[in-house]
C-alpha cells in the first residue's frame, strides 16, 4: 500500500512550538465546556465492540533507496534542495523512520556552512536534533559563538539536554553581556537551568532582580534558579513574601524559586503564598504544596473547591484524591458540576476509584445520586457515567426522564446509561422510550438525537426484545432515512434478537445488505459488516458462501471481511486466522526513487 503525504515541512523553532503548546494547554485546561457537545469516551457503541475486531494499521516501511537518494541529494550544491531534503528527513523521523547514521556528518557540514542560507542550516539542525544524541560531539565553543540566533534556538536546547559541558561558559557570558541578543539570552538562561549550572547563580539572581528585564525572561530565570542547589532561594522567596509592596509577578517568581524545595521553611512560605489574594500565585503555590505537603491543600479544600480560579480547583481535586474519606467524597461530588470539563471528569474518576472500597461505595453512590437529581447539567452528565459504571440501578425513572433533557450531552448519556443498565424488567419501558424517540426524530434532528436513538436501538438488542423486531427492520433498507450508525446498530440488534433463529425473510434481507457492494452506489461498510455479524449470530448456515466470498475479497484486515471471518467461525468453528501486519511505504515525497 502506498500512502501519499506532502513532504514540504516548514521548520519552526522548538522554543516557539513549546511556547505555543504551553499556551494551548492552559487554555484547554481552563475553558468551560459550553461550546459544542463533547462526547464522553465512556459513551460508546455496542455494535462496534461486540464483537471487537481491530483493524491493524499498516507499519510504515522505509526503503534504503529512499534514504540513499536523500543522502546523495544533500551532497549536491543546491541550497533549496538541501532544505527540502532536511525538512523531509525531520518529518520522516517524526513518523517513525530511523535515519541512517551517515546523515549525521552530512547534516553537521550543512549546519556549519556559513555560505548557506540560515533557513537551510536551521532545517538541517532540526533534522540533526531529531536523530537524538550523537555518540560523540565535536568541540563547538568557537562555532557556537558565530552561528545565527535561529540556529542557536534549535541546537542549544538539545545540547543542554545532552549535557554538552563546553557551552556552559558561553551561556554564562551571554547573561553577563548587556548587548546579548534577547533571544540568545533566554536560550542561555533555559540551558543553564537544564544543566543545573551552579556557577550561574549570581548572574541569574541579578537578572531576576533587574526591574528592566521582561517578566517572561525573569520567569524563565526563576525556573532555572529553582533547579540549582542554592540556600539563597529561600531567602529570595522570603523577601518577596515579606514585602507588602511586592507585585503579583514578584510573588509568582518567588513561588517558582521554591519549585524543588521541600523543607519545612519552604512549606511554610508556600502556605502563606497560597493564602494571597491573587489566584494565579495561590494556584501555583497550592500546586507545589500538593507535591510536598498535600495535607496543607486538603486543609483548604472546603474553600478552594469552589474557587474562581480553575487551576486552584484542579489542584484541590488532585489533593482530595489522596485522602478517600466521606467528607472528601462530598467535596469531590461538587466538582462533578465544575465549569471545566477536565476537572469534572477527573473528579468523577477519583470518585469511581474511591467506590472500589466497599466501605466508601455507599457514600459515593449517595453523593452521585444527589447530583443526578439536581439541575446542573454538567453534574448530571458525570453522575450518569459514574453511577452507570458502578452498575447502580436505583435511579431508573430519573434515567428515562433525562431522555428529554434540553442538553444534548445529558440526553445521549442517559440513553447510554439505560442501555448499559437495562434488565428484562425494563423492557417495556425501554421499548416505549425507543418509540417516543423515533416519533421526535426527523430530518432536522441533531446528532445527539440521532445518537440517543442509536443507543435505544442497541438496548433492544441487549434485551433481545422480540416485540421490537419489526420496528428494527424498518431501519435496515438502504433507502431508510437514517444514518449509517443507526442502521448498523439496528442490524446488530436484529442479530441479538434472532440469536440461533435464522428467520428466512430476515436472512434474505441481511444477505442483500452484505452483498451490496455495487461500485456506483455501495452499501455502507458499517451495515455490511453488521449484516455479517448478525448472520453469524443467527446461525444462518445458508449464508456461509456469501460470508466466505467477502472474507476473501475484502480480506481479514477490513471491516466487512474481518466480521465475515468472525461469522464463519460462529457457523463452522473455523478459526478466523491471524491478520498479517500490513506494510506500507510512505510516498509522495518531493524526491523519491523511480521504483
HUQUI-V424370 format. One record per residue. N is the residue number from 1. RES is the residue in one letter. SS is DSSP state (~ for helix, > for strand, _ for the rest). PSI is psi in radians with two decimals (none if undefined). D_FIRST is the distance of its C-alpha to the first C-alpha in whole Angstrom. Layout:
N&RES&SS&PSI&D_FIRST + N&RES&SS&PSI&D_FIRST
//
This chain:
1&X&_&2.43&0 + 2&X&>&2.07&4 + 3&X&>&2.23&7 + 4&X&>&2.31&10 + 5&X&_&2.82&13 + 6&X&_&2.21&17 + 7&X&_&0.07&18 + 8&X&_&1.80&21 + 9&X&_&1.92&23 + 10&X&_&2.24&26 + 11&X&_&2.28&29 + 12&X&_&2.18&31 + 13&X&_&2.53&33 + 14&X&~&-0.69&33 + 15&X&~&-0.69&36 + 16&X&~&-0.75&36 + 17&X&~&-0.79&33 + 18&X&~&-0.72&35 + 19&X&~&-0.78&37 + 20&X&~&-0.76&35 + 21&X&~&-0.77&34 + 22&X&~&-0.73&37 + 23&X&~&-0.77&38 + 24&X&~&-0.64&36 + 25&X&~&-0.74&36 + 26&X&~&-0.80&40 + 27&X&~&-0.77&39 + 28&X&~&-0.65&37 + 29&X&~&-0.64&40 + 30&X&~&-0.06&42 + 31&X&_&2.24&41 + 32&X&>&2.56&43 + 33&X&_&1.10&40 + 34&X&_&0.09&42 + 35&X&_&-2.60&39 + 36&X&_&2.56&37 + 37&X&_&2.43&36 + 38&X&_&2.01&34 + 39&X&_&2.34&33 + 40&X&_&2.40&34 + 41&X&_&-0.32&31 + 42&X&_&-0.38&33 + 43&X&_&1.66&33 + 44&X&_&3.05&31 + 45&X&_&2.28&30 + 46&X&~&-0.59&31 + 47&X&~&-0.30&29 + 48&X&~&-0.15&25 + 49&X&_&-0.37&27 + 50&X&_&1.66&29 + 51&X&_&2.69&27 + 52&X&_&1.96&25 + 53&X&_&1.93&21 + 54&X&_&2.23&19 + 55&X&_&2.11&15 + 56&X&_&2.39&13 + 57&X&_&2.54&11 + 58&X&_&2.52&8 + 59&X&>&2.32&10 + 60&X&>&2.20&10 + 61&X&>&2.63&10 + 62&X&_&2.00&13 + 63&X&_&2.53&14 + 64&X&~&-0.57&17 + 65&X&~&-0.57&17 + 66&X&~&-0.83&16 + 67&X&~&-0.66&19 + 68&X&~&-0.71&21 + 69&X&~&-0.72&21 + 70&X&~&-0.70&22 + 71&X&~&-0.80&25 + 72&X&~&-0.64&26 + 73&X&~&-0.61&26 + 74&X&~&-0.40&28 + 75&X&_&-0.17&31 + 76&X&_&2.69&31 + 77&X&_&1.05&34 + 78&X&_&1.87&32 + 79&X&~&-0.78&32 + 80&X&~&-0.66&30 + 81&X&~&-0.72&27 + 82&X&~&-0.74&28 + 83&X&~&-0.73&28 + 84&X&~&-0.75&24 + 85&X&~&-0.78&23 + 86&X&~&-0.64&25 + 87&X&~&-0.78&24 + 88&X&~&-0.69&20 + 89&X&~&-0.71&21 + 90&X&~&-0.80&23 + 91&X&~&-0.78&20 + 92&X&~&-0.70&17 + 93&X&~&-0.61&20 + 94&X&~&-0.37&20 + 95&X&_&0.06&16 + 96&X&_&-0.03&17 + 97&X&_&2.36&17 + 98&X&_&1.85&20 + 99&X&_&2.50&22 + 100&X&_&2.51&23 + 101&X&_&-0.46&27 + 102&X&~&-0.35&28 + 103&X&~&-0.51&27 + 104&X&~&-0.92&30 + 105&X&~&-0.71&33 + 106&X&~&-0.76&31 + 107&X&~&-0.69&31 + 108&X&~&-0.62&34 + 109&X&~&-0.71&36 + 110&X&~&-0.75&34 + 111&X&~&-0.68&36 + 112&X&~&-0.10&39 + 113&X&_&1.84&39 + 114&X&_&-0.23&42 + 115&X&_&-0.30&41 + 116&X&_&2.64&38 + 117&X&_&2.57&37 + 118&X&~&-0.65&37 + 119&X&~&-0.62&34 + 120&X&~&-0.76&32 + 121&X&~&-0.68&34 + 122&X&~&-0.74&33 + 123&X&~&-0.73&29 + 124&X&~&-0.66&30 + 125&X&~&-0.70&32 + 126&X&~&-0.73&29 + 127&X&~&-0.68&27 + 128&X&~&-0.82&29 + 129&X&~&-0.66&30 + 130&X&~&-0.40&26 + 131&X&_&-0.19&27 + 132&X&_&3.13&29 + 133&X&_&2.21&33 + 134&X&_&2.73&33 + 135&X&_&-0.56&35 + 136&X&_&2.45&38 + 137&X&_&2.22&39 + 138&X&_&2.91&42 + 139&X&_&2.16&45 + 140&X&_&-0.07&44 + 141&X&~&-0.79&47 + 142&X&~&-0.72&48 + 143&X&~&-0.73&45 + 144&X&~&-0.53&44 + 145&X&~&-0.37&48 + 146&X&~&-0.25&46 + 147&X&_&2.66&43 + 148&X&_&2.76&42 + 149&X&~&-0.77&42 + 150&X&~&-0.56&39 + 151&X&~&-0.69&38 + 152&X&~&-0.68&40 + 153&X&~&-0.57&38 + 154&X&~&-0.81&35 + 155&X&~&-0.73&36 + 156&X&~&-0.66&39 + 157&X&~&-0.64&38 + 158&X&~&-0.75&36 + 159&X&~&-0.63&39 + 160&X&~&-0.75&41 + 161&X&~&-0.56&38 + 162&X&_&0.06&38 + 163&X&_&0.91&42 + 164&X&_&1.76&43 + 165&X&~&-0.61&46 + 166&X&~&-0.34&48 + 167&X&~&-0.08&47 + 168&X&~&-0.70&49 + 169&X&~&-0.72&52 + 170&X&~&-0.76&50 + 171&X&~&-0.68&49 + 172&X&~&-0.67&53 + 173&X&~&-0.64&54 + 174&X&~&-0.58&52 + 175&X&~&-0.45&54 + 176&X&~&-0.10&57 + 177&X&_&2.20&57 + 178&X&_&-0.58&58 + 179&X&_&0.31&56 + 180&X&_&2.41&52 + 181&X&_&2.29&49 + 182&X&~&-0.63&49 + 183&X&~&-0.74&45 + 184&X&~&-0.61&46 + 185&X&~&-0.75&48 + 186&X&~&-0.75&46 + 187&X&~&-0.75&44 + 188&X&~&-0.75&46 + 189&X&~&-0.80&48 + 190&X&~&-0.73&44 + 191&X&~&-0.75&44 + 192&X&~&-0.58&47 + 193&X&~&-0.69&47 + 194&X&~&-0.75&43 + 195&X&_&-0.03&45 + 196&X&_&0.92&48 + 197&X&_&1.79&51 + 198&X&~&-0.51&54 + 199&X&~&-0.24&56 + 200&X&~&0.03&54 + 201&X&~&-0.87&56 + 202&X&~&-0.77&59 + 203&X&~&-0.67&57 + 204&X&~&-0.69&55 + 205&X&~&-0.73&58 + 206&X&~&-0.75&59 + 207&X&~&-0.72&56 + 208&X&~&-0.61&56 + 209&X&~&-0.03&60 + 210&X&_&1.96&60 + 211&X&_&-0.22&60 + 212&X&_&-0.12&59 + 213&X&_&2.55&55 + 214&X&_&2.55&53 + 215&X&~&-0.62&52 + 216&X&~&-0.69&48 + 217&X&~&-0.68&49 + 218&X&~&-0.61&52 + 219&X&~&-0.72&50 + 220&X&~&-0.72&47 + 221&X&~&-0.72&50 + 222&X&~&-0.71&52 + 223&X&~&-0.63&48 + 224&X&~&-0.74&48 + 225&X&~&-0.66&52 + 226&X&~&-0.38&51 + 227&X&_&-0.08&49 + 228&X&_&2.47&52 + 229&X&_&1.24&55 + 230&X&_&2.32&58 + 231&X&_&-0.23&61 + 232&X&~&-0.35&61 + 233&X&~&-0.74&58 + 234&X&~&-0.67&61 + 235&X&~&-0.78&63 + 236&X&~&-0.74&61 + 237&X&~&-0.70&60 + 238&X&~&-0.67&64 + 239&X&~&-0.76&65 + 240&X&~&-0.61&63 + 241&X&~&-0.65&63 + 242&X&~&-0.21&67 + 243&X&_&1.91&67 + 244&X&_&-0.32&68 + 245&X&_&0.07&67 + 246&X&_&2.41&63 + 247&X&_&2.95&61 + 248&X&~&-0.74&58 + 249&X&~&-0.70&55 + 250&X&~&-0.68&58 + 251&X&~&-0.65&58 + 252&X&~&-0.70&54 + 253&X&~&-0.71&54 + 254&X&~&-0.72&56 + 255&X&~&-0.68&54 + 256&X&~&-0.62&51 + 257&X&~&-0.43&54 + 258&X&_&0.19&54 + 259&X&_&-0.53&50 + 260&X&_&0.29&51 + 261&X&_&2.58&54 + 262&X&_&0.30&55 + 263&X&_&2.90&59 + 264&X&~&-0.65&62 + 265&X&~&-0.70&63 + 266&X&~&-0.72&59 + 267&X&~&-0.75&59 + 268&X&~&-0.71&62 + 269&X&~&-0.76&61 + 270&X&~&-0.63&58 + 271&X&~&-0.66&60 + 272&X&~&-0.68&62 + 273&X&~&-0.60&59 + 274&X&~&-0.31&57 + 275&X&_&0.06&61 + 276&X&_&2.84&61 + 277&X&_&-0.67&60 + 278&X&_&2.18&57 + 279&X&~&-0.44&54 + 280&X&~&-0.82&52 + 281&X&~&-0.81&54 + 282&X&~&-0.74&55 + 283&X&~&-0.74&51 + 284&X&~&-0.68&50 + 285&X&~&-0.75&53 + 286&X&~&-0.66&52 + 287&X&~&-0.69&49 + 288&X&~&-0.62&50 + 289&X&~&-0.61&53 + 290&X&~&-0.61&50 + 291&X&~&-0.71&49 + 292&X&~&-0.38&53 + 293&X&_&1.18&55 + 294&X&~&-0.44&53 + 295&X&~&-0.52&57 + 296&X&~&-0.63&58 + 297&X&~&-0.72&55 + 298&X&~&-0.61&56 + 299&X&~&-0.42&59 + 300&X&~&-0.03&58 + 301&X&~&-0.63&56 + 302&X&~&-0.54&58 + 303&X&~&-0.73&59 + 304&X&~&-0.27&55 + 305&X&_&-0.42&53 + 306&X&_&0.39&54 + 307&X&_&2.69&54 + 308&X&_&-0.33&53 + 309&X&_&2.22&51 + 310&X&~&-0.63&47 + 311&X&~&-0.66&47 + 312&X&~&-0.76&50 + 313&X&~&-0.68&49 + 314&X&~&-0.75&46 + 315&X&~&-0.68&48 + 316&X&~&-0.77&50 + 317&X&~&-0.74&48 + 318&X&~&-0.66&46 + 319&X&~&-0.74&50 + 320&X&~&-0.52&51 + 321&X&_&-0.32&48 + 322&X&_&-0.17&50 + 323&X&_&1.53&53 + 324&X&_&1.75&52 + 325&X&_&2.78&56 + 326&X&~&-0.67&57 + 327&X&~&-0.70&58 + 328&X&~&-0.51&54 + 329&X&~&-0.72&53 + 330&X&~&-0.69&55 + 331&X&~&-0.73&54 + 332&X&~&-0.61&50 + 333&X&~&-0.55&51 + 334&X&~&-0.58&52 + 335&X&~&-0.18&48 + 336&X&_&-0.37&47 + 337&X&_&0.24&48 + 338&X&_&2.51&47 + 339&X&_&-0.40&46 + 340&X&>&2.15&43 + 341&X&~&-0.81&40 + 342&X&~&-0.64&39 + 343&X&~&-0.80&43 + 344&X&~&-0.58&43 + 345&X&~&-0.66&40 + 346&X&~&-0.77&41 + 347&X&~&-0.74&44 + 348&X&~&-0.73&43 + 349&X&~&-0.71&41 + 350&X&~&-0.71&44 + 351&X&~&-0.69&46 + 352&X&~&-0.72&44 + 353&X&~&-0.72&44 + 354&X&~&-0.66&48 + 355&X&_&-0.22&48 + 356&X&_&-0.36&47 + 357&X&_&1.99&50 + 358&X&~&-0.46&52 + 359&X&~&-0.49&55 + 360&X&~&-0.28&54 + 361&X&~&-0.80&52 + 362&X&~&-0.60&55 + 363&X&~&-0.72&55 + 364&X&~&-0.81&51 + 365&X&~&-0.74&51 + 366&X&~&-0.81&55 + 367&X&~&-0.73&53 + 368&X&~&-0.66&50 + 369&X&~&-0.68&52 + 370&X&~&-0.70&54 + 371&X&~&-0.71&52 + 372&X&~&-0.60&50 + 373&X&_&-0.16&54 + 374&X&_&-2.90&54 + 375&X&_&-0.18&53 + 376&X&_&1.93&50 + 377&X&~&-0.61&47 + 378&X&~&-0.79&45 + 379&X&~&-0.67&47 + 380&X&~&-0.79&47 + 381&X&~&-0.82&43 + 382&X&~&-0.67&43 + 383&X&~&-0.66&46 + 384&X&~&-0.86&44 + 385&X&~&-0.80&41 + 386&X&~&-0.89&43 + 387&X&~&-0.56&45 + 388&X&~&-0.76&43 + 389&X&~&-0.49&41 + 390&X&_&0.02&45 + 391&X&_&0.72&45 + 392&X&_&2.14&48 + 393&X&_&0.21&49 + 394&X&_&-0.32&53 + 395&X&_&0.62&52 + 396&X&~&-0.89&50 + 397&X&~&-0.60&52 + 398&X&~&-0.62&51 + 399&X&~&-0.78&48 + 400&X&~&-0.58&48 + 401&X&~&-0.67&50 + 402&X&~&-0.15&47 + 403&X&~&-0.29&45 + 404&X&~&0.31&47 + 405&X&_&2.61&47 + 406&X&_&-0.13&47 + 407&X&_&2.24&44 + 408&X&~&-0.71&40 + 409&X&~&-0.72&40 + 410&X&~&-0.80&43 + 411&X&~&-0.88&42 + 412&X&~&-0.74&39 + 413&X&~&-0.61&39 + 414&X&~&-0.73&42 + 415&X&~&-0.72&41 + 416&X&~&-0.74&38 + 417&X&~&-0.76&41 + 418&X&~&-0.76&43 + 419&X&~&-0.76&40 + 420&X&~&-0.45&40 + 421&X&~&-0.16&43 + 422&X&_&2.43&44 + 423&X&_&2.85&46 + 424&X&~&-0.61&48 + 425&X&~&-0.29&51 + 426&X&~&-0.10&49 + 427&X&~&-0.89&48 + 428&X&~&-0.74&50 + 429&X&~&-0.66&50 + 430&X&~&-0.73&46 + 431&X&~&-0.70&46 + 432&X&~&-0.67&49 + 433&X&~&-0.67&46 + 434&X&~&-0.78&43 + 435&X&~&-0.72&46 + 436&X&~&-0.71&47 + 437&X&~&-0.63&44 + 438&X&~&-0.62&43 + 439&X&~&-0.62&46 + 440&X&~&-0.22&45 + 441&X&_&2.30&42 + 442&X&_&-3.06&41 + 443&X&_&-0.34&39 + 444&X&_&0.15&40 + 445&X&_&2.54&39 + 446&X&_&2.90&37 + 447&X&~&-0.67&34 + 448&X&~&-0.66&36 + 449&X&~&-0.70&38 + 450&X&~&-0.72&35 + 451&X&~&-0.64&34 + 452&X&~&-0.79&38 + 453&X&~&-0.71&38 + 454&X&~&-0.78&35 + 455&X&~&-0.70&36 + 456&X&~&-0.60&39 + 457&X&~&-0.78&37 + 458&X&~&-0.54&36 + 459&X&~&-0.63&39 + 460&X&~&-0.62&40 + 461&X&~&-0.71&38 + 462&X&~&-0.73&39 + 463&X&~&-0.12&42 + 464&X&_&0.88&41 + 465&X&_&1.82&44 + 466&X&~&-0.60&45 + 467&X&~&-0.33&47 + 468&X&~&-0.03&44 + 469&X&~&-0.84&42 + 470&X&~&-0.65&43 + 471&X&~&-0.72&42 + 472&X&~&-0.65&39 + 473&X&~&-0.38&38 + 474&X&_&-0.29&39 + 475&X&_&-0.25&35 + 476&X&_&-0.72&33 + 477&X&_&2.59&34 + 478&X&_&-0.55&31 + 479&X&_&0.17&33 + 480&X&_&2.42&35 + 481&X&_&0.92&35 + 482&X&_&2.78&34 + 483&X&_&2.84&30 + 484&X&~&-0.52&27 + 485&X&~&-0.78&28 + 486&X&~&-0.78&32 + 487&X&~&-0.74&31 + 488&X&~&-0.72&28 + 489&X&~&-0.66&31 + 490&X&~&-0.75&34 + 491&X&~&-0.73&32 + 492&X&~&-0.79&31 + 493&X&~&-0.66&35 + 494&X&~&-0.71&36 + 495&X&~&-0.64&34 + 496&X&~&-0.74&36 + 497&X&~&-0.66&39 + 498&X&_&0.58&39 + 499&X&_&2.25&38 + 500&X&_&0.39&39 + 501&X&_&1.46&41 + 502&X&_&1.30&39 + 503&X&_&2.16&40 + 504&X&~&-0.84&40 + 505&X&~&-0.58&40 + 506&X&~&-0.73&37 + 507&X&~&-0.79&35 + 508&X&~&-0.71&35 + 509&X&~&-0.74&34 + 510&X&~&-0.64&31 + 511&X&~&-0.65&30 + 512&X&~&-0.71&30 + 513&X&~&-0.70&28 + 514&X&~&-0.72&25 + 515&X&~&-0.07&25 + 516&X&_&1.46&25 + 517&X&_&0.55&22 + 518&X&_&2.07&23 + 519&X&_&-0.52&20 + 520&X&_&-0.63&23 + 521&X&_&1.26&24 + 522&X&_&2.75&23 + 523&X&_&2.69&24 + 524&X&_&2.63&22 + 525&X&~&-0.63&20 + 526&X&~&-0.80&23 + 527&X&~&-0.74&25 + 528&X&~&-0.81&24 + 529&X&~&-0.72&23 + 530&X&~&-0.55&26 + 531&X&~&-0.73&28 + 532&X&~&-0.79&26 + 533&X&~&-0.80&27 + 534&X&~&-0.72&31 + 535&X&~&-0.63&31 + 536&X&~&-0.75&31 + 537&X&~&-0.65&33 + 538&X&_&-0.13&36 + 539&X&_&0.83&35 + 540&X&_&1.52&35 + 541&X&~&-0.52&35 + 542&X&~&-0.21&34 + 543&X&~&0.02&31 + 544&X&~&-0.73&29 + 545&X&~&-0.62&28 + 546&X&~&-0.73&26 + 547&X&~&-0.72&25 + 548&X&~&-0.66&24 + 549&X&~&-0.83&22 + 550&X&~&-0.42&20 + 551&X&~&-0.70&19 + 552&X&~&-0.75&18 + 553&X&~&-0.86&16 + 554&X&~&-0.47&15 + 555&X&_&2.74&14 + 556&X&_&-0.55&16 + 557&X&_&0.83&13 + 558&X&_&2.83&14 + 559&X&~&-0.89&17 + 560&X&~&-0.73&19 + 561&X&~&-0.75&18 + 562&X&~&-0.67&19 + 563&X&~&-0.49&22 + 564&X&~&-0.71&23 + 565&X&~&-0.68&22 + 566&X&~&-0.74&25 + 567&X&~&-0.69&27 + 568&X&~&-0.71&27 + 569&X&~&-0.73&28 + 570&X&~&-0.54&31 + 571&X&~&-0.63&32 + 572&X&~&-0.30&32 + 573&X&_&0.00&31 + 574&X&_&2.17&28 + 575&X&_&2.59&26 + 576&X&_&-0.51&23 + 577&X&_&2.76&21 + 578&X&_&2.37&19 + 579&X&_&2.11&16 + 580&X&_&2.46&14 + 581&X&_&2.02&12 + 582&X&_&2.56&8 + 583&X&>&2.62&7 + 584&X&>&2.68&5 + 585&X&>&2.37&7 + 586&X&>&1.96&9 + 587&X&>&-2.97&10 + 588&X&_&0.17&13 + 589&X&_&2.73&15 + 590&X&_&-0.42&19 + 591&X&_&2.18&19 + 592&X&_&2.76&16 + 593&X&_&2.60&16 + 594&X&_&1.50&16 + 595&X&_&none&14
//
